[in-house]
Amino acid sequence: MNNYTLILGENPSKGARSPLLWNKTYEHFKINQKMYPRDIPLNSFDYEIPQIFDDELFLGGAVAVPYKEKIINFTHNKKEILEGPQAVNCLVRKENKLVGYNTDGIATVSILEKKIKMGSLEQIILLGTGGMAKAVASELARKYSKINMYIFDRNLNCLIFKNGKLKKIKHTLDRSLNTLIINCSSVGFINNVKIGKTNKQILEIHPFLTQYKLENNHINQCINTLKSFKNLKFILDVIYQPDKTLLLKIADYLGINSQNGLEINLLQAAISFQKVYPNQELNEIYEIMGS
């Protein structure tokens, strides 16, 4: 049997892009390997992961929701991850030990640097506190520590990212500052639409968007929230299914520059592939995956 890679998650077989991207890249480089999706039920995670890790033919791969944080305990560099992104989306076998990385934050900041002048920002607002949010917060804190970054959870708590941890603070936003908003929560994700949630309910998932004024119309509340910022420079939504979430449609309506997460998803996959196969050039991997 050949070496192989996996994307590990609760149900990556239902639409994960990584196998398609990785297998296309294997074919281009004539690497006789494949990536497979591995669906792991929540109640069997602790049993299945050690078995997978013990198989020396398993070279690593990708980690999907909801295991980006839970898998940390099984990695060789657990301490390093907990002091940084606090989530893993990439695994690499090194000297027969599985090392975890997070390429989500690296890819997100790289894309932002292409779209806006980061040095002009005075304030970053990040929505969500899950694995993606922590990875993005960690990378932003590492590269742009002088920009104030405020993170909001679904209870409207305001947090900051300090020494690898989220810390709750009391804070009133200054809406006159040059501001970047990043949605790292599941607001607008296509699965929510598929199970019958309305536009109002989708926005309601993250109250930050709908609590600026106490109105019944959640879409108008979201519009008012975004309009309340005098210098909102950019909105990044890490969701790419659908390609235009309701938040991005509202950004278009208001004339605010914005982007979805498709390019981030592609770049993080390319970075992850290179970590497993460091002899390949990142730009070439990215071009192959994007073709």
ZIJO-V391572 format. One record per residue. N is the residue number from 1. RES is the residue in one small letter. SS is DSSP state (@ for helix, = for strand, . for the rest). PSI is psi in radians with two decimals (999 if undefined). NEAR is the number of other C-alpha atoms within 10 Angstrom. Layout:
[[N & RES & SS & PSI & NEAR] [N & RES & SS & PSI & NEAR]]
//
This chain:
[[1 & m & . & 2.49 & 5] [2 & n & . & 2.83 & 8] [3 & n & . & 2.75 & 14] [4 & y & = & 2.88 & 16] [5 & t & = & 2.82 & 24] [6 & l & = & 2.71 & 24] [7 & i & = & 2.09 & 25] [8 & l & = & 2.26 & 29] [9 & g & = & -3.08 & 22] [10 & e & . & -0.66 & 19] [11 & n & . & 0.97 & 17] [12 & p & . & -0.29 & 21] [13 & s & . & -0.24 & 15] [14 & k & . & 0.99 & 9] [15 & g & . & 0.04 & 10] [16 & a & . & 2.40 & 14] [17 & r & . & -0.37 & 15] [18 & s & @ & -0.82 & 27] [19 & p & @ & -0.73 & 22] [20 & l & @ & -0.80 & 14] [21 & l & @ & -0.80 & 21] [22 & w & @ & -0.75 & 25] [23 & n & @ & -0.58 & 19] [24 & k & @ & -0.69 & 19] [25 & t & @ & -0.69 & 21] [26 & y & @ & -0.82 & 17] [27 & e & @ & -0.73 & 13] [28 & h & @ & -0.78 & 12] [29 & f & @ & 0.04 & 12] [30 & k & . & 0.72 & 9] [31 & i & . & 2.12 & 10] [32 & n & . & 1.12 & 11] [33 & q & . & 2.96 & 15] [34 & k & . & 2.70 & 18] [35 & m & = & 2.42 & 23] [36 & y & = & 2.57 & 20] [37 & p & = & 2.45 & 24] [38 & r & = & 1.87 & 16] [39 & d & = & 2.16 & 17] [40 & i & . & 1.98 & 18] [41 & p & . & 2.61 & 12] [42 & l & @ & -0.67 & 11] [43 & n & @ & -0.07 & 8] [44 & s & @ & 0.14 & 9] [45 & f & @ & -0.90 & 17] [46 & d & @ & -0.37 & 14] [47 & y & @ & -0.74 & 10] [48 & e & @ & -0.66 & 12] [49 & i & @ & -0.84 & 14] [50 & p & @ & -0.62 & 11] [51 & q & @ & -0.75 & 9] [52 & i & @ & -0.79 & 14] [53 & f & @ & -0.53 & 18] [54 & d & @ & -0.26 & 12] [55 & d & . & 1.94 & 11] [56 & e & . & -0.28 & 13] [57 & l & . & -0.31 & 15] [58 & f & = & 1.97 & 20] [59 & l & = & -0.18 & 21] [60 & g & = & -2.56 & 29] [61 & g & = & -2.40 & 27] [62 & a & = & 2.72 & 28] [63 & v & = & 2.25 & 27] [64 & a & . & 3.03 & 21] [65 & v & . & 2.54 & 16] [66 & p & . & 0.55 & 15] [67 & y & . & 0.16 & 19] [68 & k & . & -0.46 & 22] [69 & e & . & -0.68 & 21] [70 & k & @ & -0.52 & 15] [71 & i & @ & -0.22 & 20] [72 & i & @ & -0.71 & 22] [73 & n & @ & -0.31 & 12] [74 & f & @ & -0.03 & 16] [75 & t & . & 2.73 & 19] [76 & h & . & -0.50 & 15] [77 & n & . & 0.71 & 15] [78 & k & @ & -0.80 & 18] [79 & k & @ & -0.76 & 12] [80 & e & @ & -0.71 & 14] [81 & i & @ & -0.74 & 22] [82 & l & @ & -0.44 & 17] [83 & e & . & -0.14 & 13] [84 & g & . & -1.93 & 22] [85 & p & . & -0.32 & 25] [86 & q & . & 0.40 & 25] [87 & a & . & 2.65 & 27] [88 & v & . & 2.28 & 28] [89 & n & . & 0.05 & 27] [90 & c & = & 2.36 & 28] [91 & l & = & 2.44 & 28] [92 & v & = & 2.25 & 23] [93 & r & = & 2.10 & 20] [94 & k & = & 2.11 & 12] [95 & e & . & 0.75 & 7] [96 & n & . & 0.43 & 14] [97 & k & = & 2.51 & 18] [98 & l & = & 2.08 & 20] [99 & v & = & 2.37 & 20] [100 & g & = & 2.52 & 27] [101 & y & = & 2.92 & 26] [102 & n & . & 1.93 & 29] [103 & t & @ & -0.10 & 27] [104 & d & @ & -0.85 & 29] [105 & g & @ & -0.73 & 22] [106 & i & @ & -0.82 & 18] [107 & a & @ & -0.73 & 23] [108 & t & @ & -0.83 & 24] [109 & v & @ & -0.64 & 19] [110 & s & @ & -0.73 & 15] [111 & i & @ & -0.76 & 17] [112 & l & @ & -0.70 & 17] [113 & e & @ & -0.43 & 12] [114 & k & @ & -0.43 & 9] [115 & k & @ & -0.58 & 14] [116 & i & . & 2.82 & 14] [117 & k & . & 1.77 & 10] [118 & m & @ & -0.56 & 14] [119 & g & @ & -0.29 & 10] [120 & s & @ & -0.19 & 11] [121 & l & . & 2.51 & 20] [122 & e & . & -0.24 & 17] [123 & q & = & 2.34 & 21] [124 & i & = & 2.26 & 21] [125 & i & = & 2.15 & 18] [126 & l & = & 2.21 & 25] [127 & l & = & 2.18 & 26] [128 & g & . & 2.67 & 21] [129 & t & . & 0.31 & 18] [130 & g & . & -2.89 & 18] [131 & g & @ & -0.75 & 26] [132 & m & @ & -0.77 & 27] [133 & a & @ & -0.77 & 23] [134 & k & @ & -0.66 & 27] [135 & a & @ & -0.77 & 28] [136 & v & @ & -0.76 & 23] [137 & a & @ & -0.73 & 29] [138 & s & @ & -0.78 & 26] [139 & e & @ & -0.70 & 22] [140 & l & @ & -0.73 & 20] [141 & a & @ & -0.62 & 20] [142 & r & @ & -0.73 & 11] [143 & k & @ & -0.47 & 10] [144 & y & . & 1.01 & 16] [145 & s & . & -0.34 & 13] [146 & k & . & -0.21 & 13] [147 & i & . & 2.21 & 17] [148 & n & = & 2.22 & 14] [149 & m & = & 2.21 & 21] [150 & y & = & 2.28 & 21] [151 & i & = & 2.32 & 26] [152 & f & = & 2.27 & 21] [153 & d & . & -3.05 & 17] [154 & r & . & -0.11 & 15] [155 & n & . & 0.18 & 9] [156 & l & . & 0.36 & 15] [157 & n & . & 2.45 & 15] [158 & c & = & 2.25 & 21] [159 & l & = & 2.78 & 20] [160 & i & = & 2.78 & 18] [161 & f & = & 1.98 & 19] [162 & k & = & 2.23 & 14] [163 & n & . & 0.73 & 12] [164 & g & . & 0.16 & 18] [165 & k & = & 2.68 & 17] [166 & l & = & 2.22 & 16] [167 & k & = & 2.20 & 13] [168 & k & = & 2.39 & 14] [169 & i & = & 2.88 & 12] [170 & k & . & 2.17 & 8] [171 & h & . & 2.46 & 10] [172 & t & . & 2.13 & 7] [173 & l & . & 2.48 & 12] [174 & d & . & 1.86 & 12] [175 & r & . & 0.10 & 16] [176 & s & . & -0.16 & 13] [177 & l & . & 2.75 & 16] [178 & n & = & 2.02 & 17] [179 & t & = & 2.47 & 24] [180 & l & = & 2.29 & 22] [181 & i & = & 2.27 & 21] [182 & i & = & 2.13 & 23] [183 & n & = & 1.94 & 23] [184 & c & . & 0.20 & 24] [185 & s & . & -3.10 & 23] [186 & s & . & 0.26 & 19] [187 & v & . & 2.06 & 25] [188 & g & . & 0.00 & 28] [189 & f & . & 2.47 & 19] [190 & i & @ & -0.56 & 18] [191 & n & @ & -0.60 & 12] [192 & n & @ & -0.61 & 16] [193 & v & @ & -0.73 & 14] [194 & k & @ & -0.54 & 9] [195 & i & . & 0.17 & 8] [196 & g & . & 0.18 & 10] [197 & k & . & 2.43 & 14] [198 & t & . & 2.97 & 13] [199 & n & @ & -0.73 & 17] [200 & k & @ & -0.77 & 17] [201 & q & @ & -0.61 & 16] [202 & i & @ & -0.78 & 22] [203 & l & @ & -0.55 & 23] [204 & e & @ & -0.35 & 19] [205 & i & . & -0.66 & 16] [206 & h & . & 1.76 & 22] [207 & p & @ & -0.33 & 19] [208 & f & @ & -0.61 & 19] [209 & l & @ & -0.30 & 23] [210 & t & . & 0.28 & 24] [211 & q & . & 0.15 & 16] [212 & y & . & -0.71 & 16] [213 & k & . & 2.56 & 14] [214 & l & . & 1.45 & 9] [215 & e & . & 2.84 & 11] [216 & n & . & -0.45 & 10] [217 & n & . & 1.81 & 11] [218 & h & @ & -0.56 & 21] [219 & i & @ & -0.77 & 21] [220 & n & @ & -0.65 & 17] [221 & q & @ & -0.75 & 22] [222 & c & @ & -0.77 & 25] [223 & i & @ & -0.80 & 18] [224 & n & @ & -0.65 & 16] [225 & t & @ & -0.86 & 17] [226 & l & @ & -0.67 & 23] [227 & k & @ & -0.38 & 15] [228 & s & . & -0.31 & 13] [229 & f & . & 2.14 & 16] [230 & k & . & -0.43 & 13] [231 & n & = & 1.05 & 17] [232 & l & = & 1.85 & 21] [233 & k & = & -0.57 & 18] [234 & f & = & 2.56 & 21] [235 & i & = & 2.16 & 22] [236 & l & = & 2.17 & 23] [237 & d & = & 2.03 & 26] [238 & v & . & -0.19 & 25] [239 & i & . & 2.47 & 24] [240 & y & . & 0.05 & 18] [241 & q & . & 1.77 & 14] [242 & p & . & 2.96 & 15] [243 & d & . & -0.38 & 16] [244 & k & . & 1.78 & 19] [245 & t & . & 2.94 & 22] [246 & l & @ & -0.64 & 19] [247 & l & @ & -0.77 & 25] [248 & l & @ & -0.56 & 21] [249 & k & @ & -0.67 & 14] [250 & i & @ & -0.68 & 17] [251 & a & @ & -0.76 & 21] [252 & d & @ & -0.77 & 14] [253 & y & @ & -0.64 & 10] [254 & l & @ & -0.06 & 12] [255 & g & . & 0.47 & 9] [256 & i & . & 2.25 & 18] [257 & n & . & 2.39 & 15] [258 & s & = & 2.94 & 19] [259 & q & = & 2.62 & 24] [260 & n & . & -3.00 & 22] [261 & g & . & 0.17 & 22] [262 & l & @ & -0.78 & 15] [263 & e & @ & -0.62 & 17] [264 & i & @ & -0.80 & 25] [265 & n & @ & -0.71 & 19] [266 & l & @ & -0.78 & 20] [267 & l & @ & -0.72 & 26] [268 & q & @ & -0.59 & 24] [269 & a & @ & -0.71 & 27] [270 & a & @ & -0.74 & 27] [271 & i & @ & -0.74 & 23] [272 & s & @ & -0.77 & 26] [273 & f & @ & -0.75 & 27] [274 & q & @ & -0.55 & 17] [275 & k & @ & -0.59 & 20] [276 & v & @ & -0.59 & 18] [277 & y & . & 1.32 & 13] [278 & p & . & -0.22 & 11] [279 & n & . & -0.19 & 8] [280 & q & . & 2.54 & 13] [281 & e & . & 2.33 & 12] [282 & l & @ & -0.79 & 18] [283 & n & @ & -0.67 & 13] [284 & e & @ & -0.71 & 12] [285 & i & @ & -0.79 & 24] [286 & y & @ & -0.73 & 21] [287 & e & @ & -0.69 & 13] [288 & i & @ & -0.84 & 18] [289 & m & @ & -0.54 & 20] [290 & g & @ & -0.12 & 13] [291 & s & . & 999 & 7]]
//
